[in-house]
Amino acid sequence: MKVLVIGPSDTKSKGGMATVIHEMRNSQLLNKEFAISVYSSYIDGNKFTRLFYSIYAYIRFLFLYKKYDLFHIHAASYGSTFRKGKYLSVLKKHGKKVIFHIHGARYMEFYEALSDSKKTQVLDILKSADMVVALSEDWKRKFIEAFSLTNCIVLENGIDMDILKLAITDSEKTQKGFLMLGRLGERKGTYDLVEAIARAKQQVPDIKLYLAGDGEIEKFNCIVKDQGLEDNIIIVGWASFDKKLELLKKVSAVVLPSYSEGLPMAILEGMACGKAIISTNVGAIPEVINKENGILIDAGDIDALTNALVTLSTDIQLTKQMRKNNIQKIQDKFSVKIMHMRLRQYYLDCMGEKCDELL
């Protein structure tokens, strides 16, 4: 079976969607049974670069799609959905099987803000797909309620533990170190986190936070300098994989105080590296994080965020237990192997084939 995976470039784009696609490209489990090809429909860059490449990619796609059997389209909200909808429309007109995989953290907000005609377009896109993938049970419930879908399935993100195990540490030197992985800005709660560090510093003077991501970097450089937090907050910018491993070795916890999320790869990566987690009660995060492996707070509650930072900075035994529990949880439920085994079954189901026919 020839499978074409369509989405942002896994080498020239940033973010969780590109990571998921990259793992699919390199999956021994999937490539053992399917001929997996990755097709880049989008790359990062300025507005002109993104527009030119998207048009080029779509035109090129029209000349090559016929040789594939199954299409796995990865989409986020806003323009991503409508761009990928054009791919889906062509494929369904020619009787192709299509899985539409939704990643956008603010998908429901995006949908609710649309005009009635645009909402109808989104509904047509989702209902014409053979399967719509939600990142969690919570998202599936919301999609079914909002879109009346009968084709929605759940596929939680998975993590390749083998490539992250080098970042597993058990040193008390990392106790007061924290890492945020993700775009710096309001949605990810970065402003709240900087304020919480300023408050936590009063109790833990040597607390250390690394901010690794793109976004409003210059603005946060100014804030850190104005508040005299240069010794406590290090703004790294976007981190390559090797740099991310280096940062994960320096910390005991990953912090993501977001206002909206799906199932963040940053949290799963932190768990796989044996880090405690501080995050918020949004999206699918409460399905993954509880008091045994992290601390959950309400988005925007800076007092609770401050207390969580102080607690994990000072309670060595609690942090150690959370770190141990997170490694086990990834192994049991959120490994990339488990994700790809489930995806393998969805591919077979979508094509109407039985497992033993390909084994």
Beta strands, then each sheet from edge to edge (+ up, - down):
strand 1: 2-8
strand 2: 35-42
strand 3: 70-75
strand 4: 97-102
strand 5: 131-134
strand 6: 152-154
strand 7: 177-181
strand 8: 208-212
strand 9: 233-235
strand 10: 253-256
strand 11: 276-280
strand 12: 294-297
sheet 1: 2+ 1+ 3+ 4+ 5+ 6+
sheet 2: 9+ 8+ 7+ 10+ 11+ 12+
end
